[in-house]
Structures are given as C-alpha cells and as structure tokens.
Amino acid sequence: MTKGKPFKDMISLKITVKICQGALSLPAQLEHFKEYTAKLKGSVEEKRTRKIITNSLFLVSASSSGILRSYPSFIRKFRYDFPSYAALLDLCSLGARRIGVFSAVAIGCTSLEISSTGLLRECLKLQNQSAELFNSLLSNELDYINSNFTDAKLVFLDIYHHS
C-alpha cells in the first residue's frame, strides 16, 4: 500500500465494496476473504501475504441480522445454533489473529419494533432478551475459540450495553 493510495491495485476496494453492498452471512464474507487472499498472493509473495493477514485487524458484525433472520426458530429452540461462527474458526485457520466481533444490538428497540407497539412506543422485551441470550452465547463461543487458538485473539465488542 503506497502513501496516499490505500487501494493501490483496486483489489481491496473491489472486495470492500462487494462486502458493503448488502448484508452477507459470515460464510459468504469468508468466501470473499478467500478471494481477496488469492488475489493478494498473486500481487505479493506468500510470506508477505501471511504477514499482511496476520497483522491485520478483522471486524465481524453479523449477529443482529443473524437473530432477525432466524428469530422464530431462535425463540422456539431458545438457543442459537452457531453454524456461521464456524467461519470464525476458518478465519483463524486462514491466518487472522486479531478479530473483533460485535455483539447484537437491542433488536427490540429498532424503529420498526417500537412502532409496532402503537402509542405505547416501547421496546419489545422478548426480542431484547433474545439479543441478550445471543450475546451471552456468542461471548462463550469466542472464549472457546480463544482457548483453542491460543495465538489468535478474538474480542467480544459489546454494543448492546452502550452508553
């Protein structure tokens, strides 16, 4: 990366734009990362590619959309199945070592949810309890991954309890 030209060969820009065009599942984001890695290897040597990935900071945010997509089954089972978080393990196995994972937000306090209460204009407690449960499970999952990938550091970024 040259000074003043953060997207020197447009590879990073194209991948970033592709990811930002819509909400993607973690497995889909991982596929984009694999594409980027392959292109990066074509631009620089293998050793430099590993160094770039190892020294990069990865930020992951898919939790709130994950709850919203699976909300009915999440409530029925009262647990969250973490198949897409296997992508976090894959990210570690591909060389990522510094990963921040954002918590779910208070999904019961979105404009849509609040407006569904009519004149009461209140947050929906059940949806927020689901987000809190999800965050607890996610935090535990990150602890588990950290214990198995001791050279990686995954950090739970709690945006549910912001001030």
Number of C-alpha atoms within 10 A of each C-alpha: 8 7 6 7 9 11 12 12 12 11 15 16 13 13 15 14 10 13 16 10 8 8 12 17 18 21 17 14 19 18 13 17 17 14 14 17 20 13 14 20 15 11 13 10 10 14 9 13 18 17 12 15 17 17 12 14 13 15 13 16 17 18 22 18 16 19 20 14 11 12 18 11 13 17 15 8 10 13 13 19 13 13 10 16 19 13 18 22 16 13 20 21 12 16 18 24 21 18 20 17 20 21 24 26 20 20 25 19 17 14 12 11 16 17 14 14 12 9 8 9 13 16 20 17 13 12 19 18 15 23 24 19 16 24 24 12 16 21 20 13 16 20 16 12 19 17 12 11 15 10 12 18 18 23 16 19 18 14 13 16 11 6 4
